[in-house]
Amino acid sequence: MLKISVCGAAGRMGRMIIERVVSDGETELAGAVEAKGSPAVGQRAGNAVITDDCGAAVKISDVVIDFTSPQATLQHLESCMKEKKGIVIGTTGLSEKDIEKIKDAAKAIPVVFAPNMSVGVNLLFKLVSEIAAAVPNYDVEIVEAHHNQKKDAPSGTALKIADIISKELGLPQVYGRHGITGPRKKEIGIHAVRAGDIVGEHTVIFAGPGERIELIHRAHSRDNFAVGAVMAAKWLAGKKPGLYSMKDVLGL
């Protein structure tokens, strides 16, 4: 049984990941971690008791899954490096400086870092790259929608899509438009919607003369992210140090 500790255990994603770890049949919940001062500390999560001692949870784990905040993720990453344990990171809102720290850590431990663990979204990443290469002169727009409690915008998934297309076409990115902007420039437009309880929706538009191509991914439940996170943890076990993505996990 693969022993997994979950950081962010009391959050929406953390609770779903714990349910998936417990029910998987090949994994065991070794630890559940929350921030110091959280009212969830001391409560039960699956067959574990939520703790604020990340180091202790990491020590008894084979792999750690982290869906928390940028600051907390970097602290948990340090604990994983100290204990030489792999980590799956699904945290979004990380700065370029934060990402560089993750890359440095991946020289010492195996890391799966992905803004979205969904199988469908990672297929979307592959498709947008292929379409961008096929229609390089089409206008590109990305529209993402999430629930009204999401803290970062645009979503990490939208930024990943934009980066994939930027690398293919060499286009700059703009975030929304306002006022007299003039004719459209060669750029990638990114737009964020925050409303109600939308789990997650991403639309990528490639528009050319007389036609447009739209790729849409809609998440109906957060469970697909939990499934992907546990899949990534199982894949990561025993891997050599390195920075991996869901593309590696899924063999894409």
C-alpha positions as CSV (number, residue, x, y, z in Angstrom):
1,M,0.0,0.0,0.0
2,L,1.3,3.4,-1.0
3,K,1.3,5.7,2.0
4,I,0.1,9.2,1.1
5,S,-0.1,12.4,3.2
6,V,-2.5,15.2,2.1
7,C,-1.7,18.8,2.8
8,G,-4.7,21.1,2.8
9,A,-6.7,18.3,4.3
10,A,-9.7,20.4,5.4
11,G,-10.1,22.2,2.1
12,R,-12.6,21.2,-0.6
13,M,-9.9,19.5,-2.7
14,G,-8.2,18.1,0.3
15,R,-11.3,16.3,1.5
16,M,-12.0,14.9,-1.9
17,I,-8.4,13.7,-2.3
18,I,-8.6,12.0,1.1
19,E,-11.8,10.2,0.2
20,R,-10.1,9.0,-3.0
21,V,-6.9,7.9,-1.2
22,V,-9.0,5.9,1.4
23,S,-11.2,4.2,-1.3
24,D,-8.5,3.6,-3.9
25,G,-7.5,0.1,-2.7
26,E,-3.8,0.6,-3.5
27,T,-3.2,3.7,-1.3
28,E,-3.3,4.4,2.5
29,L,-3.8,7.8,4.2
30,A,-0.7,8.2,6.3
31,G,-1.2,11.8,7.3
32,A,-3.5,14.8,6.9
33,V,-2.0,18.3,7.3
34,E,-3.5,21.8,7.9
35,A,-2.1,25.2,8.8
36,K,-1.2,26.0,12.4
37,G,-4.3,27.5,14.1
38,S,-6.8,25.9,11.8
39,P,-9.9,24.7,13.7
40,A,-9.6,21.4,11.8
41,V,-6.4,20.4,13.6
42,G,-7.2,17.5,15.9
43,Q,-10.2,16.4,13.8
44,R,-10.4,13.1,12.0
45,A,-9.9,12.9,8.2
46,G,-10.4,9.4,6.9
47,N,-8.4,7.2,9.2
48,A,-6.0,9.9,10.2
49,V,-6.0,12.9,12.6
50,I,-5.4,16.3,11.1
51,T,-2.1,17.7,12.3
52,D,-0.2,21.0,11.8
53,D,3.1,19.2,11.9
54,C,3.9,18.7,8.2
55,G,7.3,17.3,8.9
56,A,5.9,14.4,10.9
57,A,3.3,13.6,8.3
58,V,5.9,13.7,5.5
59,K,8.2,11.4,7.5
60,I,5.7,8.5,7.6
61,S,4.6,9.0,3.9
62,D,5.9,7.6,0.6
63,V,4.4,10.6,-1.4
64,V,2.8,13.9,-0.4
65,I,-0.2,15.6,-2.2
66,D,-0.4,19.3,-1.8
67,F,-3.3,21.6,-2.7
68,T,-2.8,24.6,-0.4
69,S,-1.4,28.1,-0.9
70,P,1.9,29.2,-2.5
71,Q,3.5,30.0,0.9
72,A,2.4,26.7,2.4
73,T,3.4,24.7,-0.6
74,L,7.0,26.0,-0.4
75,Q,7.1,25.1,3.3
76,H,5.8,21.6,2.6
77,L,8.3,21.3,-0.3
78,E,11.1,21.9,2.2
79,S,9.8,19.1,4.4
80,C,9.7,16.7,1.5
81,M,13.3,17.7,0.5
82,K,14.5,17.1,4.0
83,E,12.9,13.6,4.1
84,K,13.7,12.8,0.4
85,K,10.0,12.2,-0.4
86,G,8.2,12.9,-3.6
87,I,5.4,15.5,-3.8
88,V,2.4,16.1,-6.1
89,I,1.7,19.9,-6.3
90,G,-1.7,21.1,-7.5
91,T,-1.5,24.6,-5.9
92,T,-2.2,27.6,-8.2
93,G,-1.3,31.2,-7.9
94,L,2.5,30.5,-7.7
95,S,4.8,33.3,-8.8
96,E,7.7,32.8,-11.2
97,K,10.0,32.9,-8.2
98,D,8.0,30.2,-6.5
99,I,8.1,28.0,-9.6
100,E,11.9,28.4,-9.7
101,K,12.1,27.0,-6.2
102,I,10.0,24.0,-7.2
103,K,12.3,23.4,-10.2
104,D,15.3,23.6,-7.8
105,A,13.7,21.1,-5.4
106,A,13.0,18.7,-8.3
107,K,16.8,18.3,-8.7
108,A,16.7,16.5,-5.3
109,I,13.3,14.8,-5.2
110,P,10.6,13.7,-7.7
111,V,7.9,16.4,-8.2
112,V,4.7,16.3,-10.2
113,F,3.6,19.9,-10.7
114,A,0.4,20.6,-12.6
115,P,-2.1,23.4,-12.5
116,N,-4.8,21.0,-13.3
117,M,-4.9,17.2,-12.6
118,S,-7.9,16.4,-14.8
119,V,-7.3,13.9,-17.5
120,G,-9.5,15.9,-19.9
121,V,-7.7,19.2,-19.3
122,N,-4.3,17.6,-20.0
123,L,-5.7,16.3,-23.2
124,L,-6.8,19.8,-23.9
125,F,-3.2,21.0,-23.4
126,K,-2.1,18.6,-26.1
127,L,-4.8,19.6,-28.5
128,V,-4.3,23.4,-28.2
129,S,-0.6,22.9,-29.1
130,E,-1.5,20.9,-32.2
131,I,-4.2,23.4,-33.4
132,A,-1.9,26.4,-32.8
133,A,0.7,24.8,-35.0
134,A,-1.9,24.0,-37.7
135,V,-3.5,27.5,-37.8
136,P,-0.7,29.9,-36.7
137,N,-2.4,33.0,-38.1
138,Y,-5.8,32.6,-36.3
139,D,-6.7,34.9,-33.4
140,V,-6.6,33.2,-30.0
141,E,-8.8,33.9,-27.0
142,I,-9.1,32.0,-23.7
143,V,-12.1,32.4,-21.4
144,E,-12.1,30.6,-18.0
145,A,-14.9,30.5,-15.4
146,H,-14.7,29.4,-11.8
147,H,-16.7,29.7,-8.5
148,N,-16.8,33.0,-6.7
149,Q,-14.5,31.9,-3.9
150,K,-11.4,31.2,-6.2
151,K,-8.6,33.5,-5.0
152,D,-6.4,33.7,-8.1
153,A,-7.2,34.9,-11.6
154,P,-6.7,33.9,-14.3
155,S,-6.7,30.3,-13.4
156,G,-3.5,28.3,-13.5
157,T,-5.0,26.2,-16.2
158,A,-5.7,29.2,-18.4
159,L,-2.2,30.5,-17.9
160,K,-0.8,27.0,-18.8
161,I,-2.9,27.0,-22.0
162,A,-1.6,30.5,-22.9
163,D,2.0,29.5,-22.2
164,I,1.6,26.4,-24.5
165,I,0.3,28.6,-27.3
166,S,2.8,31.3,-26.7
167,K,5.7,28.9,-27.1
168,E,4.2,27.6,-30.3
169,L,3.4,31.0,-31.9
170,G,5.6,33.5,-30.0
171,L,2.6,35.7,-29.1
172,P,2.3,38.0,-26.0
173,Q,-0.6,37.6,-23.5
174,V,-3.1,40.3,-22.5
175,Y,-5.6,40.0,-19.6
176,G,-9.0,41.4,-20.5
177,R,-9.5,44.6,-22.4
178,H,-11.0,47.9,-21.5
179,G,-11.5,51.2,-23.2
180,I,-10.5,52.2,-26.7
181,T,-8.1,49.4,-27.5
182,G,-8.0,49.8,-31.3
183,P,-7.9,46.9,-33.8
184,R,-6.9,43.5,-32.3
185,K,-3.1,42.9,-32.2
186,K,-1.4,39.6,-32.6
187,E,-1.8,38.4,-29.0
188,I,-3.5,35.9,-26.8
189,G,-6.5,37.3,-24.9
190,I,-7.2,35.8,-21.5
191,H,-10.5,36.5,-19.6
192,A,-11.6,35.4,-16.1
193,V,-15.2,34.9,-14.9
194,R,-16.0,34.4,-11.2
195,A,-19.6,33.4,-10.5
196,G,-21.7,31.1,-8.3
197,D,-20.4,27.6,-7.8
198,I,-18.8,27.0,-11.2
199,V,-16.3,24.1,-10.7
200,G,-14.2,25.0,-13.7
201,E,-14.7,25.8,-17.4
202,H,-12.1,26.6,-20.0
203,T,-12.8,27.7,-23.6
204,V,-10.1,28.2,-26.2
205,I,-11.1,30.0,-29.4
206,F,-9.1,29.9,-32.6
207,A,-10.8,32.4,-35.0
208,G,-9.9,32.8,-38.6
209,P,-11.5,34.1,-41.8
210,G,-15.0,32.8,-42.0
211,E,-14.7,30.2,-39.2
212,R,-13.6,29.5,-35.7
213,I,-12.6,26.5,-33.7
214,E,-13.6,26.2,-30.1
215,L,-12.2,23.7,-27.6
216,I,-14.2,23.6,-24.3
217,H,-13.5,21.6,-21.2
218,R,-16.1,21.7,-18.4
219,A,-15.5,20.1,-15.0
220,H,-18.7,18.8,-13.5
221,S,-17.1,17.8,-10.2
222,R,-13.9,18.3,-8.4
223,D,-13.6,14.5,-8.1
224,N,-11.9,14.3,-11.4
225,F,-9.1,16.5,-10.0
226,A,-8.8,14.2,-7.0
227,V,-8.7,11.1,-9.2
228,G,-5.8,12.7,-11.2
229,A,-3.9,13.7,-8.0
230,V,-4.0,10.2,-6.6
231,M,-3.1,8.8,-10.0
232,A,-0.1,11.1,-10.1
233,A,1.0,10.1,-6.6
234,K,0.9,6.4,-7.5
235,W,2.9,7.1,-10.7
236,L,5.5,9.2,-8.8
237,A,6.3,6.5,-6.3
238,G,9.8,5.3,-6.8
239,K,10.6,7.8,-9.6
240,K,14.0,9.5,-9.8
241,P,14.3,13.2,-8.9
242,G,12.9,15.4,-11.6
243,L,10.1,17.8,-12.5
244,Y,7.2,15.9,-14.0
245,S,3.8,17.0,-15.3
246,M,0.4,15.2,-15.9
247,K,1.6,14.8,-19.4
248,D,4.2,12.4,-18.1
249,V,1.7,10.7,-15.8
250,L,-0.7,10.1,-18.6
251,G,1.9,9.1,-21.2
252,L,1.0,12.0,-23.5
